[in-house]
């Protein structure tokens, strides 16, 4: 559920910054941070770390990347 909240917020924020020139920059940042979130979620040993790494980082990044598909 945390992931869905940050997913929705990221789509709203990213939608304001989408221009044709910014798409490549947002895509690069989104892919980098989703990779970072998955790696860090794999290294965590408690549920709070998993919620933060997967829920927050991956939720924001999926919202960034999904928002680019429908500008």
Phi, psi and omega per residue, in radians:
X1 nan -0.613 3.100
X2 -1.073 -0.704 -3.140
X3 -1.063 -0.700 -3.134
X4 -1.191 -0.614 3.112
X5 -1.128 -0.840 -3.122
X6 -1.251 -0.502 3.044
X7 -1.057 -0.849 -3.117
X8 -1.161 -0.727 3.120
X9 -1.125 -0.690 -3.134
X10 -1.174 -0.601 3.112
X11 -1.135 -0.694 -3.139
X12 -1.165 -0.816 -3.103
X13 -1.184 -0.795 -3.116
X14 -1.162 -0.584 3.137
X15 -1.047 -0.515 3.126
X16 -1.280 -0.414 -3.073
X17 -1.768 0.030 -3.091
X18 -1.338 2.069 2.920
X19 -2.346 2.982 -3.111
X20 -1.097 -0.621 -3.135
X21 -1.315 -0.511 -3.063
X22 -1.461 -0.190 -3.065
X23 -1.089 -0.768 -3.132
X24 -1.119 -0.711 3.134
X25 -1.142 -0.782 3.127
X26 -1.162 -0.668 3.119
X27 -1.124 -0.742 3.128
X28 -1.103 -0.821 3.127
X29 -1.114 -0.705 -3.139
X30 -1.113 -0.788 3.135
X31 -1.167 -0.704 3.133
X32 -1.103 -0.831 -3.080
X33 -1.290 -0.501 3.064
X34 -1.215 -0.652 3.053
X35 -1.108 -0.761 3.103
X36 -1.059 -0.763 3.133
X37 -1.103 -0.731 3.120
X38 -1.165 -0.750 3.129
X39 -1.120 -0.816 -3.134
X40 -1.166 -0.590 3.073
X41 -1.147 -0.555 3.099
X42 -1.229 -0.476 -3.115
X43 -1.593 -0.165 -3.084
X44 -1.321 2.669 -3.102
X45 -2.076 0.046 3.108
X46 -2.387 2.939 -3.040
X47 -1.260 -0.567 3.117
X48 -1.129 -0.736 3.088
X49 -1.111 -0.670 3.116
X50 -1.161 -0.731 3.104
X51 -1.090 -0.755 -3.140
X52 -1.185 -0.836 -3.060
X53 -1.250 -0.840 -3.107
X54 -1.427 -0.862 -3.060
X55 -1.114 -0.810 -3.064
X56 -1.441 -1.015 -3.060
X57 -1.125 -0.875 -3.088
X58 -1.230 -0.622 3.079
X59 -1.076 -0.790 3.120
X60 -1.125 -0.754 -3.056
X61 -1.252 -0.632 3.069
X62 -1.158 -0.662 3.070
X63 -1.113 -0.675 3.109
X64 -1.121 -0.836 -3.058
X65 -1.301 -0.627 3.120
X66 -1.237 -0.596 3.110
X67 -1.140 -0.432 3.114
X68 -1.258 -0.431 -3.111
X69 -1.248 -0.417 -3.125
X70 -2.246 1.196 -3.137
X71 -1.305 nan nan
